Amino acid sequence: MVLAPAKQERGRCNVSRAAVLQGIGAVVPPRVVDNDELSRSLDTNDQWIRTRTGIGQRHWTDAGTTTGDLAAEAGQRALKSAGVDSVDMVILATSTGNQVMPATAPEVAETLGLGRVAAHDVSAACAGFIYALSSAAGALAIGGAERVLVVGADVWSTRLNPDDRSTAIIFGDGAGAAVLRAGDADEPGALLGFELGSDGSGRELAQVAGGGSRELSAGRPPRPDDAYLTMQGKEMFTHAVNRMAESSQRLLDRIGWGVEDVTWCAAHQANVRIINTIADVLELPRERMLVHLDRVGNTSAASIPLALTDAAGAGRLQAGDGVLMTAFGGGLSWGSTAVRWPAMDVLSI
Ligand code: UT7
């Protein structure tokens, strides 16, 4: 079903509407892969992984489950949380779409029975969910949509080199989604602003080198390893801390929040040491950082909605709380946004 657009004054762009969070939901696949299981095939151990990353386990899909499958399930949960069964746009943040072309969002819309709605993917790696929220907010602001389903989903387990202990221990699969509707800037749930950035000079720090025009136009046979995710962990660690802390501070300054306004910070769940260092730089008590990676690992574009759904489902995150979201990933790309949490029902993951 396509919703009726907002009535617009003739010849005038309607840019005064805020994006208001109406529902949220998330899912991880059932298969748990704990650190001991990885230690059987890799030169690593539970103690190293827990101490250096904070991760105790992650969930990986079984054969046959796609990113689109997880995205649709998370989307279903977000629609239920919002109490609606229609949207007029679907935006899926992912770097592990079902195929190179076309985008996966139209398939998600079809699976959810949403009709011929606008649907597209956003590719911004682990920062994808924030970028997708920003795209949705833009569409809502100009009357291009009345309600948008934003999903962050990734299935990195299919692109991990089983012999690479620096990536195999970190990444988990999952999907998280939010329903945004057009509303007023002073309503609870209104996204209060965005701060986004990128630095293409760091594109090789986290990448899947193959499959794109760079490889295909080079005229050499593809190398099997180019299908895998590679990451220069130390460099990414430093960028992650600096970019998320700077972006968060710029956003807080822009929206007039001090750290006392931040009840919870949902930072990208890559490594608990990154999360703690961001807290220290921002002078936020570490207890206000949401930590979910101990149970799901780094779920890339899904990590922020998963962490929010986990906290809201457990009753820790409550209506009225000030929430700062900040993310960083390959690209390099990063972004932050903030919201005063609205009252809504949330299904536990
Ligand atoms: O989501 C997108 C953004 N991604 C990130 O932000 C990821 C950021 N990076 C990280 O989280 C960390 O850099 C890693 C978890 C990937 C690696 O942790 P680290 O503390 O930076 O380890 P390191 O690469 O500096 O290695 C330290 C030591 C080395 O041994 P030596 O040379 O000191 O003897 C490594 O060989 O730890 C060793 N090591 C491991 N040992 C056991 C590296 N990985 C492992 C492992 N198990 N899995």
Boltz pocket constraint, residues with backbone or C-beta under 6 A from the ligand:
constraints:
  - pocket:
      binder: B
      contacts: [[A, 43], [A, 44], [A, 45], [A, 48], [A, 49], [A, 52], [A, 53], [A, 126], [A, 165], [A, 166], [A, 167], [A, 169], [A, 170], [A, 206], [A, 232], [A, 233], [A, 234], [A, 236], [A, 237], [A, 240], [A, 270], [A, 271], [A, 274], [A, 298], [A, 300], [A, 328], [A, 329], [A, 330]]
      max_distance: 6.0
